[in-house]
Amino acid sequence: EYGSFDPALADELVGMEWESLGSLDPRWKTKLNQVVNSADGAQGYSLTLRRLGAGPVLRQAAFRDDVQRVVEVLDRCGWSAKEAGGLGMCTLNGGLGETALHV
C-alpha cells in the first residue's frame, strides 16, 4: 500500500527509550547526542520518537478493536486517553488521511 508505514516498525518506535539504546559507533553516538541534547534532552527525544510511530499503531489497534492497546499507546506518548480530540490530530493520519477514528 502506497504511503503506509509498517505498524510493527512503528510499534518499535512507540516502545523506544533513547537512554536504553545499545552501543553505537562512536562517530554516530557523538552526532546523535548533539541532536538529542539540542532538543528537549533524552526524555523529549524519546517522546518524539514514540509519537512518530503512534499513528500506524493506533490505526492498527482501532482496526483490531483493541481498546487496551489504544490506551497504552496514548499513555506512552503522553496523551490522555480521556481527551476526546486526541485521536483526531493530523500528525496521526495515514497516507490517505485516514485516522484511527475512520477505522
Backbone hydrogen bonds, N-H to C=O, Kabsch-Sander energy under -0.5 kcal/mol:
donor,donor_aa,acceptor,acceptor_aa,energy
4,S,1,E,-1.4
10,A,6,D,-2.4
11,D,7,P,-2.3
12,E,8,A,-1.1
13,L,9,L,-1.4
14,V,10,A,-2.2
15,G,11,D,-1.6
16,M,13,L,-1.2
20,S,17,E,-1.0
21,L,18,W,-1.4
28,W,25,D,-0.6
29,K,25,D,-2.8
30,T,26,P,-2.1
31,K,27,R,-1.8
32,L,28,W,-3.2
33,N,29,K,-2.4
34,Q,30,T,-1.6
35,V,31,K,-1.8
36,V,32,L,-2.9
37,N,33,N,-2.7
38,S,34,Q,-1.3
39,A,35,V,-0.8
39,A,36,V,-0.8
41,G,36,V,-1.4
44,G,40,D,-0.9
45,Y,41,G,-2.3
46,S,42,A,-2.5
47,L,43,Q,-2.1
48,T,44,G,-2.1
49,L,45,Y,-2.4
50,R,46,S,-2.4
51,R,47,L,-2.4
52,L,48,T,-1.8
53,G,49,L,-1.3
54,A,50,R,-0.7
55,G,51,R,-0.6
57,V,53,G,-1.3
58,L,54,A,-3.0
59,R,55,G,-2.6
60,Q,56,P,-2.2
61,A,57,V,-2.4
62,A,58,L,-2.5
63,F,59,R,-2.4
64,R,60,Q,-2.0
65,D,62,A,-1.2
66,D,61,A,-3.1
67,V,65,D,-1.1
70,V,66,D,-1.8
71,V,67,V,-2.3
72,E,68,Q,-2.3
73,V,69,R,-2.6
74,L,70,V,-2.5
75,D,71,V,-2.4
76,R,72,E,-2.6
77,C,73,V,-2.0
78,G,75,D,-1.4
79,W,74,L,-3.0
83,E,80,S,-1.3
84,A,82,K,-0.7
86,G,83,E,-1.2
87,L,84,A,-0.5
88,G,85,G,-1.2
89,M,86,G,-1.1
92,L,89,M,-1.7
93,N,90,C,-1.2
94,G,98,E,-3.0
95,G,3,G,-0.5
97,G,94,G,-1.9
102,H,99,T,-0.6
103,V,99,T,-1.2
